Amino acid sequence: MRVAVAGGGPGGLFFATLVRRADPSVEVTVFERNRADDTFGFGVVFSDRTLAGIHEADPVLREALAEHGRHWDEIEVRLKGERIRCGGNGMASIVRKTLLALMQARARDAGADLRFSTEVALEDLTGYDLVVAADGTGSRIREQLDRQGYGDLDTAVETATAKFIWFGTDYLFDGLTFVHERSEDGVFAVHGYPISDEVSTFIVETDEPSWRRAGLDEFDPAQPPGVSDLVSKNYLEKLFADQIDGHRLLTNNSRWGSFRTRRTRRWHTLTPRPAVLLGDAVHTAHFSVGSGTKMAMEDAMALAGALAEHPDDLAAALAGYEEAAQPSVRRIQDSARPSLSWWEHFGQYYDVFEPWQFAYHFLSRSITDARLARRAPDFVAATHRGWEREHGAEPLDTPFSAGDWSVPGRLVEVELAADGTPVRAAGLPLSATPRSGPWGAVLAAPDRETGLPAAYDSLTRLAGAALVAVHGGTALTRLLVCERARMVEGIPALLVDPGLDRDQALTTVLSGRADLVGGVA
């Protein structure tokens, strides 16, 4: 069997190594468009909890991290002059260039043929029994398959509204650090983490209006790969100078982009010739929830395993690969969307929250209070103390009042109509339109995020309501409507969700996502 791998990143190299070790009779050739020592970006980071399977398949990553990487346990959040730490978040990172060199050597030792400075298309690979597209988010192979109508891949792409740019810095962070600064143009945030004894990764995010006000939209994106945006480098170097003790930002193809989440229903095709996709070529998830490198390496494991399990039936092997790999990717992408949404709204959170609540809001975006407490008991206890200092009671036991209406705690009984629409909350009648006297409003969240602008417009017409009861929609859209109500429109928000338990309700209130929660089991 002859296999061509388009793309010499970690996913393609790991696959080549695993396939050759499983069956040395398989001929594997890896084609990489760049030179062997070229790499864009700076470092890659891995969570301790996600590495067991990769280490079991091959120790190359574990050995690389042990000898060349950096490890930490705490996440730090910096804003408004405070630094808040949260433990229980074991992670490790390594310079991407170092990792690639080690994985190239491992693939060669396994007998793979590595060819650099060679970009290939489907028509160049007619002599191979299988084409593996591991050529990244801009995959040429995937684009050819889509354009020619082969495979019914059913690809969907969502583009985030936030803007990001990737730098390095010679300032050494202790571990994963999130830094937030307001300039006269808006709020900018950094994901920083060390990748060696000399360099840290430094990713900056902001919203598009702030980006434009700062004049950072003037760089010509048609510049060839490798050319960096020096105007943005200088702006951000000054903005974050105090946070990095005056150190430099380092460039490597550093230019602004908007994160694109790619979802693909079908990952392989048998026509015009057998081809299969892995890693960023077939799926992406926002970098705030994990490593695309880790996901690509897990795909490589699943694909190599499926080929070994079905050595004489390529169709069965590729179907088995999808069955093995897709569920994990879907879970990661589902958890990534709330996290990415957080980065689209963090300027709003910066303005509304005190540092203790801001940090908790961030770190609980995809985890509940109880789970977070098991991981970082000191951090969660400090957050509860912050709430009690401000309110005098634990979150769910804190009284709430709006005008003449009040309740003794943050969990309220909600009466639903036959169609599930809330009609009364703790004795307060709910209506979709304002009327005279004390009243509460009810608003259905949209089923898709594209419907949020219309829901936000509806909120502006509810001024004066004692509260707005938000129901329907999805878990994410309900929370976003609640946040818009209380943070932008100044209307207390009641989240109506019969599916929530007390732990989820506590997390919702303590994080400031809603003032009240109704319908809790």
C-alpha positions as a Python dict, from the first residue, in 0.01 Angstrom:
ca = {
    (1, 'M'): (0, 0, 0),
    (2, 'R'): (129, 346, -93),
    (3, 'V'): (14, 643, 117),
    (4, 'A'): (74, 1012, 40),
    (5, 'V'): (47, 1259, 326),
    (6, 'A'): (-5, 1622, 223),
    (7, 'G'): (125, 1831, 513),
    (8, 'G'): (427, 1781, 739),
    (9, 'G'): (284, 1925, 1059),
    (10, 'P'): (250, 1724, 1381),
    (11, 'G'): (-65, 1544, 1261),
    (12, 'G'): (83, 1429, 932),
    (13, 'L'): (418, 1331, 1086),
    (14, 'F'): (256, 1143, 1374),
    (15, 'F'): (34, 951, 1133),
    (16, 'A'): (332, 859, 916),
    (17, 'T'): (523, 731, 1218),
    (18, 'L'): (232, 526, 1354),
    (19, 'V'): (144, 369, 1018),
    (20, 'R'): (501, 268, 944),
    (21, 'R'): (544, 117, 1289),
    (22, 'A'): (219, -76, 1263),
    (23, 'D'): (300, -213, 917),
    (24, 'P'): (649, -151, 770),
    (25, 'S'): (525, -278, 432),
    (26, 'V'): (319, 41, 392),
    (27, 'E'): (506, 300, 188),
    (28, 'V'): (447, 651, 330),
    (29, 'T'): (558, 975, 167),
    (30, 'V'): (504, 1309, 341),
    (31, 'F'): (490, 1621, 123),
    (32, 'E'): (540, 1955, 301),
    (33, 'R'): (511, 2287, 118),
    (34, 'N'): (759, 2462, 349),
    (35, 'R'): (1122, 2389, 426),
    (36, 'A'): (1205, 2148, 708),
    (37, 'D'): (1296, 2425, 952),
    (38, 'D'): (1016, 2667, 857),
    (39, 'T'): (732, 2716, 1099),
    (40, 'F'): (470, 2983, 1157),
    (41, 'G'): (360, 3066, 1509),
    (42, 'F'): (565, 3010, 1821),
    (43, 'G'): (454, 2735, 2059),
    (44, 'V'): (193, 2470, 2124),
    (45, 'V'): (31, 2392, 2457),
    (46, 'F'): (-125, 2072, 2591),
    (47, 'S'): (-342, 1997, 2892),
    (48, 'D'): (-213, 1720, 3118),
    (49, 'R'): (-558, 1559, 3113),
    (50, 'T'): (-556, 1511, 2736),
    (51, 'L'): (-215, 1355, 2676),
    (52, 'A'): (-250, 999, 2808),
    (53, 'G'): (-367, 849, 2479),
    (54, 'I'): (-99, 1024, 2271),
    (55, 'H'): (175, 915, 2512),
    (56, 'E'): (54, 556, 2495),
    (57, 'A'): (64, 556, 2114),
    (58, 'D'): (419, 694, 2098),
    (59, 'P'): (637, 864, 2359),
    (60, 'V'): (771, 1129, 2121),
    (61, 'L'): (558, 1408, 2267),
    (62, 'R'): (616, 1309, 2630),
    (63, 'E'): (991, 1298, 2572),
    (64, 'A'): (985, 1631, 2389),
    (65, 'L'): (790, 1801, 2667),
    (66, 'A'): (1009, 1649, 2940),
    (67, 'E'): (1335, 1756, 2777),
    (68, 'H'): (1244, 2078, 2600),
    (69, 'G'): (906, 2196, 2732),
    (70, 'R'): (769, 2405, 3016),
    (71, 'H'): (507, 2287, 3267),
    (72, 'W'): (276, 2474, 3505),
    (73, 'D'): (-28, 2416, 3725),
    (74, 'E'): (-184, 2761, 3768),
    (75, 'I'): (-371, 2997, 3538),
    (76, 'E'): (-331, 3368, 3614),
    (77, 'V'): (-581, 3640, 3524),
    (78, 'R'): (-459, 4001, 3528),
    (79, 'L'): (-680, 4308, 3509),
    (80, 'K'): (-730, 4644, 3678),
    (81, 'G'): (-407, 4609, 3874),
    (82, 'E'): (-494, 4268, 4025),
    (83, 'R'): (-352, 3924, 3960),
    (84, 'I'): (-578, 3628, 4040),
    (85, 'R'): (-453, 3270, 4029),
    (86, 'C'): (-641, 2945, 3982),
    (87, 'G'): (-466, 2612, 4036),
    (88, 'G'): (-541, 2261, 3920),
    (89, 'N'): (-479, 2337, 3552),
    (90, 'G'): (-175, 2125, 3467),
    (91, 'M'): (-41, 2218, 3123),
    (92, 'A'): (277, 2188, 2923),
    (93, 'S'): (410, 2373, 2620),
    (94, 'I'): (695, 2349, 2373),
    (95, 'V'): (841, 2552, 2087),
    (96, 'R'): (662, 2439, 1772),
    (97, 'K'): (986, 2432, 1572),
    (98, 'T'): (1148, 2203, 1831),
    (99, 'L'): (852, 1967, 1832),
    (100, 'L'): (849, 1947, 1452),
    (101, 'A'): (1220, 1866, 1436),
    (102, 'L'): (1178, 1581, 1685),
    (103, 'M'): (873, 1445, 1504),
    (104, 'Q'): (1049, 1466, 1167),
    (105, 'A'): (1335, 1255, 1307),
    (106, 'R'): (1088, 1004, 1454),
    (107, 'A'): (905, 970, 1120),
    (108, 'R'): (1232, 919, 929),
    (109, 'D'): (1343, 656, 1181),
    (110, 'A'): (1015, 475, 1120),
    (111, 'G'): (1089, 468, 747),
    (112, 'A'): (870, 751, 613),
    (113, 'D'): (996, 951, 314),
    (114, 'L'): (983, 1325, 395),
    (115, 'R'): (988, 1570, 104),
    (116, 'F'): (1003, 1942, 189),
    (117, 'S'): (947, 2252, -25),
    (118, 'T'): (697, 2041, -221),
    (119, 'E'): (332, 2142, -248),
    (120, 'V'): (102, 1881, -399),
    (121, 'A'): (-250, 1864, -540),
    (122, 'L'): (-468, 1561, -608),
    (123, 'E'): (-348, 1531, -967),
    (124, 'D'): (12, 1496, -842),
    (125, 'L'): (-76, 1189, -633),
    (126, 'T'): (-230, 951, -886),
    (127, 'G'): (8, 666, -801),
    (128, 'Y'): (-96, 641, -436),
    (129, 'D'): (-358, 414, -283),
    (130, 'L'): (-457, 673, -21),
    (131, 'V'): (-415, 1049, 9),
    (132, 'V'): (-412, 1191, 362),
    (133, 'A'): (-485, 1566, 371),
    (134, 'A'): (-308, 1702, 679),
    (135, 'D'): (-233, 2035, 516),
    (136, 'G'): (-397, 2270, 763),
    (137, 'T'): (-695, 2499, 772),
    (138, 'G'): (-625, 2623, 418),
    (139, 'S'): (-606, 2265, 288),
    (140, 'R'): (-552, 2255, -86),
    (141, 'I'): (-672, 1894, -104),
    (142, 'R'): (-999, 1974, 77),
    (143, 'E'): (-1060, 2276, -144),
    (144, 'Q'): (-1010, 2061, -454),
    (145, 'L'): (-1252, 1798, -330),
    (146, 'D'): (-1510, 2065, -245),
    (147, 'R'): (-1466, 2248, -575),
    (148, 'Q'): (-1489, 1934, -785),
    (149, 'G'): (-1792, 1808, -593),
    (150, 'Y'): (-1634, 1487, -466),
    (151, 'G'): (-1701, 1320, -137),
    (152, 'D'): (-1999, 1521, -12),
    (153, 'L'): (-1783, 1650, 274),
    (154, 'D'): (-2057, 1889, 392),
    (155, 'T'): (-1828, 2154, 538),
    (156, 'A'): (-1957, 2452, 736),
    (157, 'V'): (-1742, 2743, 852),
    (158, 'E'): (-1830, 3004, 1118),
    (159, 'T'): (-1616, 3317, 1141),
    (160, 'A'): (-1582, 3479, 1483),
    (161, 'T'): (-1631, 3852, 1528),
    (162, 'A'): (-1325, 3889, 1753),
    (163, 'K'): (-985, 3966, 1597),
    (164, 'F'): (-662, 3798, 1702),
    (165, 'I'): (-290, 3819, 1624),
    (166, 'W'): (-8, 3582, 1723),
    (167, 'F'): (326, 3709, 1859),
    (168, 'G'): (602, 3582, 2081),
    (169, 'T'): (781, 3778, 2352),
    (170, 'D'): (1112, 3751, 2534),
    (171, 'Y'): (922, 3813, 2858),
    (172, 'L'): (870, 3485, 3046),
    (173, 'F'): (525, 3423, 3190),
    (174, 'D'): (508, 3178, 3481),
    (175, 'G'): (233, 2978, 3310),
    (176, 'L'): (-86, 3037, 3114),
    (177, 'T'): (-167, 3403, 3178),
    (178, 'F'): (-457, 3616, 3059),
    (179, 'V'): (-383, 3988, 3059),
    (180, 'H'): (-643, 4260, 2995),
    (181, 'E'): (-571, 4627, 2926),
    (182, 'R'): (-791, 4915, 2815),
    (183, 'S'): (-650, 5172, 2575),
    (184, 'E'): (-830, 5479, 2448),
    (185, 'D'): (-951, 5260, 2161),
    (186, 'G'): (-1094, 4964, 2355),
    (187, 'V'): (-1007, 4656, 2558),
    (188, 'F'): (-731, 4420, 2443),
    (189, 'A'): (-649, 4082, 2595),
    (190, 'V'): (-349, 3850, 2587),
    (191, 'H'): (-318, 3472, 2608),
    (192, 'G'): (44, 3433, 2722),
    (193, 'Y'): (240, 3122, 2817),
    (194, 'P'): (608, 3019, 2825),
    (195, 'I'): (733, 2780, 2557),
    (196, 'S'): (1104, 2770, 2649),
    (197, 'D'): (1348, 2929, 2892),
    (198, 'E'): (1369, 3233, 2666),
    (199, 'V'): (1037, 3288, 2485),
    (200, 'S'): (663, 3302, 2558),
    (201, 'T'): (370, 3288, 2318),
    (202, 'F'): (173, 3616, 2315),
    (203, 'I'): (-170, 3602, 2143),
    (204, 'V'): (-374, 3924, 2146),
    (205, 'E'): (-752, 3944, 2096),
    (206, 'T'): (-989, 4237, 2068),
    (207, 'D'): (-1326, 4326, 1916),
    (208, 'E'): (-1347, 4463, 1565),
    (209, 'P'): (-1456, 4821, 1659),
    (210, 'S'): (-1156, 4856, 1894),
    (211, 'W'): (-929, 4712, 1628),
    (212, 'R'): (-1050, 4967, 1374),
    (213, 'R'): (-1039, 5261, 1617),
    (214, 'A'): (-675, 5177, 1688),
    (215, 'G'): (-596, 5186, 1316),
    (216, 'L'): (-486, 4824, 1317),
    (217, 'D'): (-690, 4741, 1007),
    (218, 'E'): (-443, 4908, 770),
    (219, 'F'): (-210, 4611, 715),
    (220, 'D'): (-237, 4462, 366),
    (221, 'P'): (-338, 4095, 411),
    (222, 'A'): (-224, 4026, 54),
    (223, 'Q'): (137, 4043, 174),
    (224, 'P'): (313, 3705, 126),
    (225, 'P'): (344, 3461, 420),
    (226, 'G'): (617, 3563, 663),
    (227, 'V'): (555, 3939, 647),
    (228, 'S'): (437, 4066, 986),
    (229, 'D'): (221, 4362, 1088),
    (230, 'L'): (474, 4593, 1255),
    (231, 'V'): (226, 4873, 1321),
    (232, 'S'): (23, 4639, 1541),
    (233, 'K'): (341, 4510, 1705),
    (234, 'N'): (442, 4860, 1808),
    (235, 'Y'): (93, 4952, 1931),
    (236, 'L'): (59, 4640, 2145),
    (237, 'E'): (416, 4656, 2272),
    (238, 'K'): (338, 4998, 2418),
    (239, 'L'): (-6, 4902, 2551),
    (240, 'F'): (125, 4598, 2740),
    (241, 'A'): (466, 4742, 2830),
    (242, 'D'): (400, 4737, 3205),
    (243, 'Q'): (265, 4381, 3191),
    (244, 'I'): (579, 4245, 3022),
    (245, 'D'): (828, 4473, 3198),
    (246, 'G'): (916, 4655, 2878),
    (247, 'H'): (1020, 4342, 2692),
    (248, 'R'): (987, 4302, 2315),
    (249, 'L'): (720, 4136, 2109),
    (250, 'L'): (858, 3892, 1852),
    (251, 'T'): (705, 3845, 1507),
    (252, 'N'): (660, 3539, 1286),
    (253, 'N'): (397, 3583, 1017),
    (254, 'S'): (215, 3795, 1279),
    (255, 'R'): (-101, 3942, 1129),
    (256, 'W'): (-462, 3985, 1239),
    (257, 'G'): (-730, 3730, 1162),
    (258, 'S'): (-1073, 3616, 1275),
    (259, 'F'): (-1094, 3261, 1402),
    (260, 'R'): (-1279, 3026, 1168),
    (261, 'T'): (-1450, 2723, 1321),
    (262, 'R'): (-1472, 2446, 1062),
    (263, 'R'): (-1716, 2156, 1101),
    (264, 'T'): (-1720, 1872, 849),
    (265, 'R'): (-1974, 1592, 842),
    (266, 'R'): (-1778, 1351, 623),
    (267, 'W'): (-1401, 1320, 652),
    (268, 'H'): (-1318, 1097, 357),
    (269, 'T'): (-1404, 1016, -1),
    (270, 'L'): (-1332, 721, -228),
    (271, 'T'): (-1362, 921, -552),
    (272, 'P'): (-1183, 1046, -760),
    (273, 'R'): (-935, 848, -548),
    (274, 'P'): (-935, 748, -179),
    (275, 'A'): (-863, 1059, 28),
    (276, 'V'): (-907, 1136, 396),
    (277, 'L'): (-866, 1453, 602),
    (278, 'L'): (-728, 1506, 951),
    (279, 'G'): (-651, 1795, 1187),
    (280, 'D'): (-722, 2156, 1090),
    (281, 'A'): (-793, 2048, 733),
    (282, 'V'): (-1123, 1897, 851),
    (283, 'H'): (-1205, 2065, 1185),
    (284, 'T'): (-1097, 2355, 1405),
    (285, 'A'): (-1173, 2461, 1762),
    (286, 'H'): (-1084, 2792, 1923),
    (287, 'F'): (-738, 2793, 2079),
    (288, 'S'): (-879, 2897, 2418),
    (289, 'V'): (-1005, 2542, 2485),
    (290, 'G'): (-719, 2332, 2360),
    (291, 'S'): (-457, 2258, 2108),
    (292, 'G'): (-523, 2202, 1741),
    (293, 'T'): (-196, 2008, 1747),
    (294, 'K'): (-334, 1770, 2009),
    (295, 'M'): (-653, 1719, 1806),
    (296, 'A'): (-455, 1648, 1488),
    (297, 'M'): (-237, 1394, 1668),
    (298, 'E'): (-547, 1221, 1805),
    (299, 'D'): (-687, 1206, 1451),
    (300, 'A'): (-359, 1050, 1338),
    (301, 'M'): (-392, 783, 1607),
    (302, 'A'): (-750, 704, 1507),
    (303, 'L'): (-668, 686, 1135),
    (304, 'A'): (-359, 469, 1183),
    (305, 'G'): (-554, 242, 1416),
    (306, 'A'): (-842, 204, 1168),
    (307, 'L'): (-603, 118, 884),
    (308, 'A'): (-435, -144, 1102),
    (309, 'E'): (-773, -291, 1198),
    (310, 'H'): (-890, -315, 834),
    (311, 'P'): (-570, -380, 634),
    (312, 'D'): (-755, -518, 331),
    (313, 'D'): (-1066, -297, 330),
    (314, 'L'): (-989, 71, 281),
    (315, 'A'): (-1355, 175, 276),
    (316, 'A'): (-1414, 8, 613),
    (317, 'A'): (-1097, 162, 754),
    (318, 'L'): (-1195, 517, 658),
    (319, 'A'): (-1548, 470, 792),
    (320, 'G'): (-1400, 331, 1114),
    (321, 'Y'): (-1171, 633, 1141),
    (322, 'E'): (-1466, 871, 1131),
    (323, 'E'): (-1658, 664, 1384),
    (324, 'A'): (-1361, 666, 1624),
    (325, 'A'): (-1249, 1028, 1587),
    (326, 'Q'): (-1560, 1238, 1527),
    (327, 'P'): (-1732, 1213, 1870),
    (328, 'S'): (-1433, 1361, 2054),
    (329, 'V'): (-1401, 1642, 1802),
    (330, 'R'): (-1771, 1727, 1832),
    (331, 'R'): (-1740, 1747, 2212),
    (332, 'I'): (-1441, 1978, 2188),
    (333, 'Q'): (-1610, 2201, 1930),
    (334, 'D'): (-1929, 2217, 2138),
    (335, 'S'): (-1729, 2331, 2442),
    (336, 'A'): (-1524, 2568, 2230),
    (337, 'R'): (-1821, 2776, 2115),
    (338, 'P'): (-1907, 2920, 2461),
    (339, 'S'): (-1538, 2988, 2514),
    (340, 'L'): (-1501, 3164, 2181),
    (341, 'S'): (-1817, 3362, 2260),
    (342, 'W'): (-1654, 3478, 2582),
    (343, 'W'): (-1370, 3628, 2380),
    (344, 'E'): (-1620, 3806, 2157),
    (345, 'H'): (-1769, 3984, 2464),
    (346, 'F'): (-1479, 4019, 2710),
    (347, 'G'): (-1465, 4399, 2674),
    (348, 'Q'): (-1819, 4415, 2816),
    (349, 'Y'): (-1720, 4188, 3106),
    (350, 'Y'): (-1411, 4400, 3173),
    (351, 'D'): (-1628, 4707, 3220),
    (352, 'V'): (-1897, 4543, 3436),
    (353, 'F'): (-1717, 4304, 3672),
    (354, 'E'): (-1478, 4341, 3960),
    (355, 'P'): (-1161, 4132, 3911),
    (356, 'W'): (-1275, 3842, 4135),
    (357, 'Q'): (-1600, 3799, 3942),
    (358, 'F'): (-1439, 3859, 3604),
    (359, 'A'): (-1192, 3577, 3669),
    (360, 'Y'): (-1468, 3342, 3787),
    (361, 'H'): (-1689, 3430, 3488),
    (362, 'F'): (-1398, 3344, 3259),
    (363, 'L'): (-1290, 3022, 3427),
    (364, 'S'): (-1647, 2891, 3465),
    (365, 'R'): (-1742, 2949, 3101),
    (366, 'S'): (-1747, 2573, 3034),
    (367, 'I'): (-1736, 2420, 3383),
    (368, 'T'): (-1963, 2435, 3691),
    (369, 'D'): (-1882, 2564, 4038),
    (370, 'A'): (-1856, 2214, 4187),
    (371, 'R'): (-1623, 2084, 3919),
    (372, 'L'): (-1410, 2397, 3937),
    (373, 'A'): (-1396, 2365, 4317),
    (374, 'R'): (-1260, 2011, 4289),
    (375, 'R'): (-986, 2141, 4063),
    (376, 'A'): (-914, 2471, 4240),
    (377, 'P'): (-1077, 2485, 4587),
    (378, 'D'): (-888, 2795, 4702),
    (379, 'F'): (-990, 2996, 4395),
    (380, 'V'): (-1358, 2902, 4424),
    (381, 'A'): (-1363, 2969, 4800),
    (382, 'A'): (-1213, 3314, 4739),
    (383, 'T'): (-1482, 3385, 4479),
    (384, 'H'): (-1760, 3289, 4721),
    (385, 'R'): (-1604, 3519, 4981),
    (386, 'G'): (-1602, 3800, 4724),
    (387, 'W'): (-1975, 3752, 4668),
    (388, 'E'): (-2048, 3739, 5043),
    (389, 'R'): (-1851, 4059, 5104),
    (390, 'E'): (-2067, 4235, 4847),
    (391, 'H'): (-2405, 4074, 4921),
    (392, 'G'): (-2388, 3939, 5274),
    (393, 'A'): (-2499, 3582, 5189),
    (394, 'E'): (-2416, 3286, 4967),
    (395, 'P'): (-2524, 3340, 4603),
    (396, 'L'): (-2847, 3138, 4594),
    (397, 'D'): (-2948, 3262, 4940),
    (398, 'T'): (-2905, 3629, 4852),
    (399, 'P'): (-3231, 3830, 4847),
    (400, 'F'): (-3321, 4018, 4531),
    (401, 'S'): (-3552, 4312, 4474),
    (402, 'A'): (-3656, 4521, 4178),
    (403, 'G'): (-3893, 4807, 4243),
    (404, 'D'): (-4178, 4680, 4463),
    (405, 'W'): (-4105, 4317, 4379),
    (406, 'S'): (-3868, 4102, 4587),
    (407, 'V'): (-3773, 3740, 4653),
    (408, 'P'): (-3574, 3590, 4944),
    (409, 'G'): (-3325, 3406, 4722),
    (410, 'R'): (-3201, 3371, 4366),
    (411, 'L'): (-3396, 3054, 4283),
    (412, 'V'): (-3755, 3138, 4193),
    (413, 'E'): (-4061, 2935, 4102),
    (414, 'V'): (-4177, 2988, 3746),
    (415, 'E'): (-4523, 2902, 3613),
    (416, 'L'): (-4522, 2788, 3251),
    (417, 'A'): (-4800, 2793, 2994),
    (418, 'A'): (-4885, 2479, 2799),
    (419, 'D'): (-4636, 2577, 2528),
    (420, 'G'): (-4355, 2625, 2782),
    (421, 'T'): (-4369, 3006, 2787),
    (422, 'P'): (-4317, 3155, 3136),
    (423, 'V'): (-4629, 3342, 3252),
    (424, 'R'): (-4551, 3408, 3619),
    (425, 'A'): (-4235, 3421, 3831),
    (426, 'A'): (-4271, 3409, 4213),
    (427, 'G'): (-4611, 3576, 4183),
    (428, 'L'): (-4501, 3839, 3930),
    (429, 'P'): (-4702, 3830, 3605),
    (430, 'L'): (-4489, 3814, 3293),
    (431, 'S'): (-4577, 3980, 2963),
    (432, 'A'): (-4410, 4018, 2626),
    (433, 'T'): (-4506, 4389, 2611),
    (434, 'P'): (-4474, 4666, 2872),
    (435, 'R'): (-4778, 4786, 3061),
    (436, 'S'): (-4848, 5022, 3350),
    (437, 'G'): (-4764, 4921, 3707),
    (438, 'P'): (-4516, 4662, 3831),
    (439, 'W'): (-4464, 4398, 3569),
    (440, 'G'): (-4213, 4145, 3439),
    (441, 'A'): (-4123, 4079, 3079),
    (442, 'V'): (-4074, 3750, 2899),
    (443, 'L'): (-3846, 3701, 2600),
    (444, 'A'): (-3763, 3392, 2397),
    (445, 'A'): (-3395, 3351, 2314),
    (446, 'P'): (-3324, 3265, 1948),
    (447, 'D'): (-3245, 2913, 1834),
    (448, 'R'): (-2938, 3041, 1648),
    (449, 'E'): (-2686, 3312, 1725),
    (450, 'T'): (-2782, 3488, 1403),
    (451, 'G'): (-3108, 3575, 1579),
    (452, 'L'): (-2938, 3756, 1868),
    (453, 'P'): (-2950, 4108, 1716),
    (454, 'A'): (-3330, 4087, 1690),
    (455, 'A'): (-3352, 3963, 2050),
    (456, 'Y'): (-3130, 4249, 2164),
    (457, 'D'): (-3356, 4495, 1981),
    (458, 'S'): (-3652, 4349, 2171),
    (459, 'L'): (-3472, 4412, 2500),
    (460, 'T'): (-3447, 4783, 2430),
    (461, 'R'): (-3828, 4799, 2424),
    (462, 'L'): (-3856, 4646, 2771),
    (463, 'A'): (-3711, 4934, 2970),
    (464, 'G'): (-3876, 4969, 3311),
    (465, 'A'): (-3952, 4600, 3359),
    (466, 'A'): (-3890, 4457, 3705),
    (467, 'L'): (-3708, 4176, 3525),
    (468, 'V'): (-3698, 3989, 3197),
    (469, 'A'): (-3751, 3612, 3202),
    (470, 'V'): (-3541, 3459, 2923),
    (471, 'H'): (-3639, 3114, 2796),
    (472, 'G'): (-3613, 2894, 2488),
    (473, 'G'): (-3325, 2909, 2243),
    (474, 'T'): (-3001, 2729, 2327),
    (475, 'A'): (-2797, 2723, 2646),
    (476, 'L'): (-2560, 2979, 2494),
    (477, 'T'): (-2818, 3216, 2346),
    (478, 'R'): (-3019, 3219, 2671),
    (479, 'L'): (-2712, 3327, 2865),
    (480, 'L'): (-2612, 3588, 2608),
    (481, 'V'): (-2960, 3745, 2616),
    (482, 'C'): (-2953, 3746, 2998),
    (483, 'E'): (-2612, 3914, 2998),
    (484, 'R'): (-2725, 4172, 2746),
    (485, 'A'): (-3029, 4251, 2957),
    (486, 'R'): (-2847, 4306, 3284),
    (487, 'M'): (-2514, 4444, 3158),
    (488, 'V'): (-2624, 4667, 2871),
    (489, 'E'): (-2995, 4743, 2914),
    (490, 'G'): (-2995, 4749, 3295),
    (491, 'I'): (-3287, 4504, 3322),
    (492, 'P'): (-3256, 4227, 3584),
    (493, 'A'): (-3240, 3889, 3411),
    (494, 'L'): (-3418, 3569, 3513),
    (495, 'L'): (-3281, 3262, 3334),
    (496, 'V'): (-3560, 3006, 3285),
    (497, 'D'): (-3416, 2661, 3227),
    (498, 'P'): (-3588, 2352, 3374),
    (499, 'G'): (-3284, 2147, 3280),
    (500, 'L'): (-3048, 2316, 3526),
    (501, 'D'): (-2954, 2171, 3864),
    (502, 'R'): (-2850, 2371, 4172),
    (503, 'D'): (-2481, 2356, 4084),
    (504, 'Q'): (-2545, 2506, 3741),
    (505, 'A'): (-2779, 2765, 3891),
    (506, 'L'): (-2515, 2862, 4147),
    (507, 'T'): (-2255, 2901, 3874),
    (508, 'T'): (-2492, 3119, 3671),
    (509, 'V'): (-2561, 3359, 3958),
    (510, 'L'): (-2210, 3371, 4104),
    (511, 'S'): (-2059, 3441, 3763),
    (512, 'G'): (-2300, 3729, 3700),
    (513, 'R'): (-2454, 3572, 3391),
    (514, 'A'): (-2805, 3617, 3533),
    (515, 'D'): (-2957, 3771, 3848),
    (516, 'L'): (-3206, 3489, 3907),
    (517, 'V'): (-3265, 3134, 3791),
    (518, 'G'): (-3607, 2973, 3752),
    (519, 'G'): (-3734, 2625, 3688),
    (520, 'V'): (-3443, 2445, 3854),
    (521, 'A'): (-3508, 2079, 3933),
}
